[in-house]
Amino acid sequence: MPELQRLRPDHAPAVLAFERENRAFFAVSVPDRGDAYFADFDARHAALLAEQDAGLCHFHLLVDPDGEVLGRFNLVDAADGAAELGFRMAEKATHRGLATATVRHLCTLAATDYALPTLHARATVANTPSRTVLTRTGFTPTGETLHLDGHPALAYVRTAAQRAVSPA
């Protein structure tokens, strides 16, 4: 059974493998990270851990029993009881309900462990799976349209008082 783990230094090789293996899959629906992300991965990983240690962000991995990363689930820009949720799943881990279950779990953690009852999220219009996960886990569209690296996107919000509106 996959486990949600808080990002640690020793996760770096598995995270890099996850990002490399799924780069083309991700690029279909989310902006590509670019070559610099991979070239500077160690420095970027260390910077994420420093942000987490400072309480600015909370980074999580969905890891299978063999230590392989199946997904990344992040709460960034944590301040004043709110943060932005971002997530991505490995192609081979999609269509199994794992993203929905993990986002539900992370919403609970955000409110109870991190004092973040309000979560914001954005998803490109082309990213139907992520928009579906957000809706299933109680996020509602704000009506705001925006662009993520030139791609049309929608904004969502969820408060701890909101409940998921449809089953997994």
N, C-alpha and C positions, 0 to 999 in steps of 0.2 A: 504494500500500500504506500503510495507516495506521501511524503512528509513535507510540510512547510517549515523551512529553516531560515533563520535570520542570516543575512550575508556575513561570511567570515573570510579572513585572509586565505585559508586553505581551499576555498571554493574557486579561486581564480582559474585553475586549469579547466575545470568542468564548465564554468561560465563561458570561457573563451571557446571551448569546443562547441557548446550550445549555439553561440552566436555565429560561428563559422558554418556549422552544419545547416543552419536555418536561414542564412542570409538571403538567399534567393526567395525562399518562401515568405519571409517577412516583407521583402521589397514589393511584393504584389499589393499589399494593403497598408503598409506604413512607410514613412520616409526611411531611406537607407541610412545607416550610421556612417557610411563613408570609409575609405581605406585608412584614414588617420586613426579611427577608433581601434582598428586591429593592430596597427603599427605601435600605438601608444597604450595598449591595453593594460599593462602592468601599472603604469602611472594612473590611468583612469580608475582602475580597481582600488588602488590605494586612496585616491581622492574620494571615492564613494564611501569607503570605510571611515574616513575622517569626517565626512558630512554626517554619517550615521552616529559616530561617537559624539558629535556635537549636538545631536538631537534634531538636526535640520531635516533629516530624511530617515526612512525606515525601509530597508531593502530586504527582500525575501526571495527565496528560491523554492520551487516545488521540485523535490528530489526523489528519485525512485530508490528502492532498497540497495541498488548497486552504486549509488552516488551520482548517477547521471541526472543532469538538470533537464526537467520537463517544461519548466516555465519560470518566468521572472515576474514578481509582483511587488511593485514599489509604491511607497507613499512618499512623495517629494514635496518640498516647500512647506513643511509642517510649521504652522504658526497660528496663534489665536484660535485654536480648536478646529483647524481645518487643514487639509492637505490635498494634493492631487494624486489620484490613483493612476498608475500605468501598469500594463501587463502585456506579456507576450508568451505564447505557448509554442513548443516544438511542434513541427508539422505532424510527427508521428503520435503526438499526445492529444490531437484535436478530436472532436466529435465523441468524447467520452464523458463529458460533464465535469471534467477536472477543473476547467477554468471557472465555471459557475460556482462549484463547491468551494474553490479556493478563494474567490472574490468574496463570497459570503463569509467565510472564516476570517479573512483579512478585515472586512468591515467591522466584525465583532472585536477583533484585536485593536483596530484603530480606536474604537470608542472606549474599550475597557482598559487596555494596556498603555495606549499612547495619548489618551485624552483628546482624541480627534473625532468628535461626533459628526462633523461635516466633511464629506469627501466630494471632490470635483473630479471629473474625467473628461477626456476628449477622445473622439474616435473619427477617423476619416470616413467619409460617406461610403467609400469602397470597402470598408472593413465591417461587413455585415456580421461576421461572427462576434467581434468585440462589442458591437452595438447591441447584439442580442444578449450577450452576457450581462452587460450593464443594465439593460431593461429587466432581465430576469432577477437581478440581485437588488432591485429597488431604486436604481438610479432613474431619474427622470430628465428628459431633455429640457434645457433652459430656454430654448428658442434662439439661442445665440449661434450664429454660423460663423465659422472662422476658417483659417487655412493653416495646415501643418505642412511646412516646407512646400507650399504651393498647391497642396491637395485640399479640396473642400472637406470640412470637418464639422462635427456637431459637438456642442458642449452639454455636459450632464452634471447633475448634482444629486447627492444622497445625504440625508441626515440620519442619525442613529435611530430616530423615531420612525423612519420609513421602513416598510417591510417589503420583502420580495413580492412581486406581483404575479409571478407564475412559477410553476415547479421547474426543477432542474432538467 
